Amino acid sequence: HIANRLLADGEEVVDVPPKLSARARVFATGQGRKTDATDAHSVALVGTRMTGLRPVVNDEQLAVLRILVDRRRSLGEDHTRMTS
């Protein structure tokens, strides 16, 4: 992911929720059309102007836990599908 590359380069990275970037895109362009350029611009605007956004951190333990949680959920879904 680009966020991890930026973190490795020493940059500060914040998590911009999709709803906020969508709102910024609509206000900036007057329409909700999503292209790579308008999406990148709206994310950058929100990321630089909004306060209180969650900082992204490179946490290997968190990444491993996410993988385990996803696998557990997948196993549960498979079990439910097979028994139904």
N, C-alpha and C positions, 0 to 999 in steps of 0.2 A: 504494500500500500504506500501511497505517496506520503501519508502522515508519518509512517515509520522512517521513511527516507529523510524527511525534513527533521524529525527528532534526532536521527543519527548525525545530521549535519549541525545540530545545536540550535535549531530554530524552535520558537515557541509555536505550538499548534493548539488550536481550540476546536471543539466539536460544534459544528453549526447544524442545528436541527433542520430537517428538510422543510418543515412548515415555515420557518423563518426565511430560508432562502427563497422559497416559493413566493412568499409575500413581497420580498424585495424585488424579485424578478417581475412580478405584476406591476409594482409601482414604478420600476425603472423603465419598462418597455411599454406599459399600457396594455399588455396582453399576457397571457399565461404560457405562451409557447416556450418550450424548453429546448434550447440548443446547448451544445457544449460551451460555447462562448458566453451566452447569457447566463447559464448556470454558474460558470466559474466566476463571472463578474458579480453575480448576486451573492454567492458564498463569500467572496472577498469583501464585499461591502458590509455584510452582516458581521463577519469575523473581525473586521477592523473597527467597526463603530459600536457594536453592542458590548455592554459590560455584563459580567456574570456568566459568560459561557464557560462550559466545563473544559478545563485543559486536558489535552490528550497526553497520556504517559505511556512509555514503553515498559510494560510490566509482563515479563515472561510467565510468571505464575498465573496471572489473570488470563493470559492466552491459553494456557494448558487447562485451566478450569473451564473456560468457554468450550473448548473441544470436548471435554468430558461431559459437560451438561448437554451439549448438542447430541452426543452419542447416546446418552441416557434417554433423552427425549425420543430419538429415533428408534431405539429399542422398544420403548413403551408404545409408540405408534405402530410398530410392526406387530407387537404382541396383541394389541387391540384389533388390528386388522385381521390377524390370523384366527382369533377366537370369536370374532363376530360373524 
